[in-house]
Amino acid sequence: MGVLRIAHTADYHLGVSLRGLSPVSEKGRIRIQDFLKQLDRIREFVLDRGCDFLVIAGDVFHTIRPNPYVFDEFAKFIRSLTVEKVQVVCIAGTHDQPRTETSEAYMKALEDVGAPNFYFFRKPGVITLKGNISGKKVRFLCLPYIPQTMFKPHEYISSVEQSIRRLLSEPVESYDYTVAVGHFYLEGAIIREHTPSYIGDIPLPLRLFNGFDASMMGHIHRHQFLTGKIVYAGSIERIDFGEEGEEKGFVYFEEYEGGLRGSFIRLPCRPMLTIPRDGFLELRGRRNYEAVLREYIRSLRGIEDAILRIKMRLDPSQVIPSRALEEALRSKKVFHWIIEVERVGGEAKPIEKKVFSLEDYFKHYVETVFKHRLDPETMRLVVSEGLKILKEED
């Protein structure tokens, strides 16, 4: 028999858009291609290395109903692998699970059609597959994302633990390795290094996954090994500025001395940069602040084709210099930019911030209206599930 090889990927988020960038615009279509090119690179690697399996640990699409073009491109990606006898094991993630009774995820269509060598799990399940290249048998414990609305923390952890025990107790023929595939937030995982993040999920203890030859996780977009056998692949492309500076890619597992050894495979990404890196560009009290801004942009290096977030501080009476900014950025061939303005008056006390998202308003509304009506844990669950529904409807 040959050497078992597995590519572990997660969090594709196909169809996600940038703030201020329409997905149907020319640049919006180019941004979609950034993600699809990553699929091309993954496919090339899988076929060149002779991988038996491709694992997708959740969140293929950014919404449960992606646009037809993105859905078709993913279907072609799957077919290009399965016709070469690569077996694809895919689980539902946060964005692949419907949140309402009347909605259904498009991923179900690929499941319903019964595509050969493609295995999709919306509910916990177990399957033993024999590699078409190595001949090795792998028992996959598939644990898709479980909405936490109806659970208290200890109940949620207990539910996942019971699912694992139940799946492990199912009768099975001989196998060489056992691999867990999950879409969870595990204790000790770093969500984002530079930016505070509200994930709202209950962290699961690592002990639940210590007994497997490998535990291949999705949900956290930052690649990291929590132990030698428990790993997050991370997302394949930077989704937002909370992931600025993070390397993106996937994990390649190969048989080594009777076990599975994983290594990170980096994927090239479009640059995503915050200008300035720390704080705000100070333009208060400057009569010629438009000229100052233009000169500052012209002095920047390495921003061609990048996605920029420009943070500036203005007086309440100063107008955002949109035209000057656009001219300077276009001359530098910047791909897309987002402006964040902090307006400050008096003794440097912030009185306005320009950028508020729908998610920010929703969270503020729930916390204000239900402050004295819900306990903190229920409040957290309401906010968490509401934010996920809003993302589905983007």
C-alpha positions as CSV (number, residue, x, y, z in Angstrom):
1,M,0.0,0.0,0.0
2,G,1.0,3.6,-0.6
3,V,1.4,6.6,1.7
4,L,-1.9,8.2,2.9
5,R,-2.2,11.9,2.1
6,I,-5.0,14.3,3.1
7,A,-5.6,18.0,2.3
8,H,-7.4,19.7,5.1
9,T,-9.2,23.0,4.1
10,A,-11.9,25.1,5.7
11,D,-13.8,28.4,5.6
12,Y,-13.9,29.2,1.9
13,H,-16.6,31.8,2.3
14,L,-17.2,31.9,-1.4
15,G,-19.3,34.9,-2.3
16,V,-18.3,37.2,0.5
17,S,-18.0,40.8,-0.5
18,L,-16.1,43.8,0.8
19,R,-17.9,46.8,2.4
20,G,-18.7,49.3,-0.3
21,L,-18.0,46.9,-3.2
22,S,-21.0,45.4,-5.1
23,P,-20.4,41.8,-6.0
24,V,-21.9,42.5,-9.5
25,S,-19.4,45.4,-10.2
26,E,-16.2,44.8,-12.2
27,K,-14.1,44.9,-9.0
28,G,-16.7,42.7,-7.2
29,R,-16.3,40.0,-9.9
30,I,-12.5,40.3,-9.6
31,R,-12.7,39.8,-5.8
32,I,-14.8,36.7,-6.4
33,Q,-12.0,35.4,-8.6
34,D,-9.5,35.9,-5.8
35,F,-11.3,33.1,-3.9
36,L,-11.8,30.9,-7.0
37,K,-8.1,31.1,-7.8
38,Q,-7.5,29.6,-4.3
39,L,-9.6,26.6,-5.3
40,D,-7.5,26.2,-8.4
41,R,-4.4,26.2,-6.3
42,I,-5.9,23.7,-3.9
43,R,-6.9,21.4,-6.7
44,E,-3.5,21.6,-8.3
45,F,-1.8,20.7,-5.0
46,V,-4.2,17.8,-4.2
47,L,-3.7,16.2,-7.7
48,D,0.0,16.8,-7.8
49,R,0.6,15.3,-4.4
50,G,-1.7,12.3,-5.0
51,C,-4.0,13.0,-2.1
52,D,-6.6,10.4,-1.3
53,F,-8.9,12.9,0.4
54,L,-9.9,16.5,0.5
55,V,-11.5,17.6,3.8
56,I,-13.6,20.8,3.9
57,A,-14.3,21.7,7.5
58,G,-17.3,23.9,6.9
59,D,-18.4,27.3,5.5
60,V,-18.0,26.7,1.8
61,F,-20.2,29.7,1.0
62,H,-20.7,32.9,2.9
63,T,-24.5,32.6,2.8
64,I,-26.8,29.6,2.5
65,R,-27.9,30.8,-0.9
66,P,-24.9,31.9,-2.9
67,N,-25.2,33.4,-6.4
68,P,-25.5,30.8,-9.1
69,Y,-22.1,31.6,-10.6
70,V,-20.2,30.9,-7.4
71,F,-22.3,27.8,-6.7
72,D,-21.5,26.4,-10.2
73,E,-17.8,27.1,-9.9
74,F,-17.7,25.2,-6.6
75,A,-19.6,22.3,-8.2
76,K,-17.0,22.2,-11.0
77,F,-14.2,22.3,-8.4
78,I,-15.6,19.3,-6.7
79,R,-16.2,17.4,-10.0
80,S,-12.6,18.1,-11.1
81,L,-11.4,16.3,-8.0
82,T,-13.9,13.4,-7.8
83,V,-13.4,12.4,-11.4
84,E,-9.7,11.9,-10.5
85,K,-10.8,9.5,-7.7
86,V,-10.2,12.1,-4.9
87,Q,-12.8,11.7,-2.2
88,V,-14.2,14.9,-0.7
89,V,-15.4,14.9,2.9
90,C,-17.3,18.1,3.6
91,I,-19.3,19.2,6.7
92,A,-21.7,22.1,7.2
93,G,-20.4,25.2,9.0
94,T,-22.0,28.2,10.5
95,H,-22.9,29.7,7.2
96,D,-24.0,26.3,5.7
97,Q,-26.7,25.7,8.3
98,P,-30.2,27.2,7.8
99,R,-31.3,29.3,10.8
100,T,-35.0,29.4,10.0
101,E,-37.5,26.6,9.3
102,T,-38.4,28.1,5.9
103,S,-34.8,28.4,4.5
104,E,-32.6,25.7,3.0
105,A,-28.9,25.7,2.1
106,Y,-27.9,25.3,-1.5
107,M,-25.2,22.8,-0.4
108,K,-28.1,20.4,0.1
109,A,-28.4,20.2,-3.7
110,L,-24.9,18.6,-4.0
111,E,-25.9,16.2,-1.3
112,D,-29.2,15.3,-2.9
113,V,-27.7,14.7,-6.4
114,G,-25.5,11.9,-4.9
115,A,-22.3,12.9,-6.6
116,P,-19.8,10.1,-6.5
117,N,-16.8,10.5,-4.1
118,F,-18.5,13.6,-2.5
119,Y,-19.7,13.2,1.1
120,F,-21.6,16.1,2.8
121,F,-22.7,16.0,6.4
122,R,-25.3,18.4,7.8
123,K,-25.7,16.3,10.9
124,P,-23.1,14.3,13.0
125,G,-22.1,11.2,11.1
126,V,-19.3,8.7,10.6
127,I,-18.0,7.1,7.5
128,T,-15.1,4.8,6.7
129,L,-13.5,5.4,3.3
130,K,-10.7,3.6,1.5
131,G,-8.2,5.8,-0.3
132,N,-8.1,5.2,-4.0
133,I,-4.4,5.9,-4.2
134,S,-2.9,4.6,-0.9
135,G,-5.4,1.9,-0.2
136,K,-5.5,3.1,3.5
137,K,-8.8,3.1,5.3
138,V,-9.8,6.3,7.2
139,R,-12.7,6.5,9.6
140,F,-14.0,10.1,9.5
141,L,-16.1,11.4,12.4
142,C,-17.9,14.3,10.9
143,L,-19.2,16.9,13.3
144,P,-20.9,19.9,11.6
145,Y,-21.7,23.2,13.3
146,I,-24.5,22.9,15.9
147,P,-26.5,26.0,16.5
148,Q,-26.2,26.9,20.2
149,T,-29.5,28.8,20.7
150,M,-31.2,26.1,22.8
151,F,-28.2,25.1,24.9
152,K,-26.7,26.4,28.0
153,P,-22.8,26.0,28.0
154,H,-22.7,22.7,29.9
155,E,-25.5,21.3,27.9
156,Y,-23.9,22.2,24.6
157,I,-20.6,20.6,25.6
158,S,-22.4,17.5,26.8
159,S,-24.3,17.3,23.5
160,V,-21.2,17.4,21.4
161,E,-19.5,14.8,23.7
162,Q,-22.4,12.5,23.5
163,S,-22.4,12.8,19.7
164,I,-18.7,11.8,19.6
165,R,-19.3,8.8,21.9
166,R,-22.3,7.6,19.9
167,L,-20.4,7.8,16.6
168,L,-17.3,6.0,18.0
169,S,-19.6,3.2,19.4
170,E,-21.1,2.4,15.9
171,P,-19.9,-0.9,14.5
172,V,-17.2,-0.6,11.9
173,E,-14.9,-2.8,9.8
174,S,-11.1,-2.5,10.2
175,Y,-9.5,0.9,9.5
176,D,-6.0,2.5,9.7
177,Y,-6.7,5.9,11.1
178,T,-9.5,7.9,12.8
179,V,-10.0,11.5,11.8
180,A,-12.4,14.0,13.4
181,V,-13.7,16.8,11.2
182,G,-15.4,19.6,13.1
183,H,-16.6,23.2,12.9
184,F,-16.3,24.5,16.4
185,Y,-14.6,27.1,18.6
186,L,-12.1,25.1,20.8
187,E,-10.6,26.4,24.1
188,G,-7.2,28.0,23.6
189,A,-7.9,29.0,20.0
190,I,-6.7,32.4,19.0
191,I,-9.5,34.1,17.1
192,R,-7.8,37.3,15.9
193,E,-4.4,38.6,17.1
194,H,-4.8,42.3,16.4
195,T,-8.6,43.0,16.5
196,P,-11.1,42.2,19.2
197,S,-13.6,39.7,17.9
198,Y,-17.1,38.8,19.0
199,I,-17.6,35.1,18.1
200,G,-20.4,34.4,20.6
201,D,-19.7,30.6,20.7
202,I,-19.2,28.3,23.6
203,P,-15.6,27.0,23.6
204,L,-15.3,23.2,23.6
205,P,-12.6,21.5,25.7
206,L,-9.7,20.0,23.8
207,R,-10.1,16.7,25.6
208,L,-13.0,15.9,23.3
209,F,-10.6,15.6,20.4
210,N,-7.4,14.2,22.0
211,G,-8.1,10.6,21.1
212,F,-8.0,11.0,17.3
213,D,-5.1,10.5,14.9
214,A,-6.0,14.0,13.6
215,S,-8.7,16.5,14.4
216,M,-9.2,18.8,11.4
217,M,-11.1,21.9,12.4
218,G,-12.9,24.8,10.8
219,H,-14.7,28.0,12.1
220,I,-11.7,30.0,13.4
221,H,-10.1,31.7,10.4
222,R,-6.6,31.9,11.8
223,H,-4.5,28.9,11.0
224,Q,-3.1,27.3,14.2
225,F,-2.1,24.0,15.7
226,L,-3.6,23.7,19.2
227,T,-1.8,20.4,19.7
228,G,0.2,18.3,17.4
229,K,-3.0,16.6,16.3
230,I,-5.6,19.3,16.6
231,V,-5.4,22.0,14.0
232,Y,-7.4,24.8,12.3
233,A,-6.7,25.1,8.6
234,G,-7.8,28.7,8.7
235,S,-9.7,30.5,5.8
236,I,-8.3,30.3,2.3
237,E,-8.5,34.1,1.8
238,R,-8.6,37.2,4.0
239,I,-12.3,37.9,4.8
240,D,-12.0,41.3,6.5
241,F,-9.5,43.5,8.3
242,G,-9.6,41.4,11.4
243,E,-7.5,39.0,9.4
244,E,-5.0,41.6,8.1
245,G,-1.5,40.2,8.2
246,E,-2.5,36.6,8.7
247,E,-1.2,34.0,6.3
248,K,-3.8,31.9,4.6
249,G,-3.8,28.4,3.3
250,F,-4.5,24.8,4.3
251,V,-3.0,21.9,6.0
252,Y,-1.4,18.9,4.3
253,F,-1.4,15.6,6.2
254,E,0.9,12.8,5.3
255,E,1.6,9.4,6.9
256,Y,4.7,9.4,8.9
257,E,6.1,6.8,11.3
258,G,2.7,5.2,11.9
259,G,0.8,8.5,12.4
260,L,-0.4,11.5,10.5
261,R,1.9,14.6,10.4
262,G,0.4,18.0,9.3
263,S,2.2,20.9,7.7
264,F,0.8,24.3,6.6
265,I,0.7,25.1,2.9
266,R,0.5,28.9,2.3
267,L,-1.7,30.4,-0.4
268,P,-0.9,33.8,-1.9
269,C,-3.5,36.5,-1.1
270,R,-4.3,40.0,-2.2
271,P,-2.7,42.5,0.3
272,M,-5.1,43.9,2.9
273,L,-3.6,46.9,4.8
274,T,-4.7,49.4,7.4
275,I,-3.3,52.9,6.9
276,P,-1.9,54.1,9.2
277,R,-1.2,50.7,10.9
278,D,-1.8,52.1,14.4
279,G,-4.2,54.9,15.4
280,F,-5.6,57.5,12.9
281,L,-4.1,59.9,10.4
282,E,-4.4,63.2,12.3
283,L,-6.0,65.9,10.0
284,R,-7.7,68.0,12.7
285,G,-6.9,71.7,12.6
286,R,-5.2,71.5,9.2
287,R,-6.5,74.1,6.7
288,N,-4.9,72.3,3.8
289,Y,-5.8,68.8,5.0
290,E,-6.8,67.6,1.5
291,A,-3.3,68.4,0.3
292,V,-1.8,66.7,3.4
293,L,-3.9,63.6,2.7
294,R,-2.9,63.5,-1.0
295,E,0.8,63.8,-0.1
296,Y,0.5,61.1,2.5
297,I,-1.1,58.7,0.0
298,R,1.6,59.4,-2.6
299,S,4.3,58.6,-0.1
300,L,2.9,55.1,0.6
301,R,4.7,52.1,-0.9
302,G,3.5,48.5,-1.6
303,I,-0.2,49.4,-1.9
304,E,-0.8,48.6,-5.6
305,D,-3.7,46.1,-6.0
306,A,-4.2,46.2,-2.3
307,I,-7.4,46.5,-0.3
308,L,-6.9,49.5,2.1
309,R,-8.6,50.7,5.2
310,I,-7.8,54.4,5.7
311,K,-8.4,55.7,9.2
312,M,-8.5,59.5,9.6
313,R,-9.4,61.9,12.4
314,L,-11.3,65.1,11.5
315,D,-12.8,68.0,13.3
316,P,-16.7,68.0,13.3
317,S,-16.7,70.8,10.7
318,Q,-14.3,69.1,8.3
319,V,-15.7,67.4,5.2
320,I,-14.4,64.0,4.2
321,P,-12.0,64.7,1.3
322,S,-13.5,62.0,-0.9
323,R,-12.4,63.4,-4.3
324,A,-8.8,64.1,-3.3
325,L,-8.6,60.6,-1.7
326,E,-10.0,58.9,-4.8
327,E,-7.6,60.7,-7.1
328,A,-4.6,59.8,-5.0
329,L,-5.6,56.2,-4.5
330,R,-6.4,55.6,-8.2
331,S,-3.0,57.0,-9.1
332,K,-1.5,54.4,-6.9
333,K,-3.6,51.7,-8.5
334,V,-5.2,50.6,-5.2
335,F,-7.8,47.9,-5.8
336,H,-10.4,49.0,-3.2
337,W,-10.5,51.2,-0.1
338,I,-12.6,51.7,2.9
339,I,-12.7,55.0,4.8
340,E,-13.1,55.1,8.6
341,V,-13.5,58.6,10.1
342,E,-13.4,59.5,13.8
343,R,-14.6,63.0,14.5
344,V,-13.2,64.6,17.6
345,G,-14.2,67.8,19.3
346,G,-13.3,69.6,22.6
347,E,-10.7,67.8,24.6
348,A,-10.1,65.0,22.1
349,K,-13.3,63.2,23.1
350,P,-14.7,61.1,20.2
351,I,-18.2,62.4,19.3
352,E,-18.7,60.5,16.1
353,K,-17.5,57.5,14.2
354,K,-18.5,57.3,10.6
355,V,-18.6,53.5,10.2
356,F,-21.4,51.5,11.8
357,S,-22.5,48.1,10.5
358,L,-26.0,46.6,10.6
359,E,-24.5,44.0,13.0
360,D,-23.4,46.8,15.4
361,Y,-26.9,48.3,15.4
362,F,-28.5,44.9,15.9
363,K,-26.3,44.1,18.9
364,H,-26.8,47.5,20.4
365,Y,-30.6,47.2,19.9
366,V,-30.8,43.8,21.6
367,E,-28.6,44.8,24.5
368,T,-30.6,48.0,25.1
369,V,-34.2,46.7,24.7
370,F,-33.7,43.4,26.6
371,K,-31.2,44.6,29.2
372,H,-33.5,43.9,32.1
373,R,-35.6,41.1,30.5
374,L,-33.0,38.5,29.7
375,D,-30.2,36.9,31.7
376,P,-26.6,37.5,30.3
377,E,-26.3,34.0,28.9
378,T,-29.6,34.2,27.0
379,M,-28.7,37.6,25.8
380,R,-25.4,36.3,24.4
381,L,-27.2,33.5,22.5
382,V,-29.8,35.9,21.0
383,V,-27.1,38.2,19.8
384,S,-25.0,35.3,18.5
385,E,-27.8,33.7,16.5
386,G,-29.1,37.0,15.3
387,L,-25.8,38.0,13.8
388,K,-25.5,34.7,12.0
389,I,-29.0,35.2,10.4
390,L,-28.0,38.7,9.3
391,K,-24.9,37.3,7.6
392,E,-27.1,34.7,5.7
393,E,-29.2,37.5,4.4
394,D,-26.3,39.7,3.1
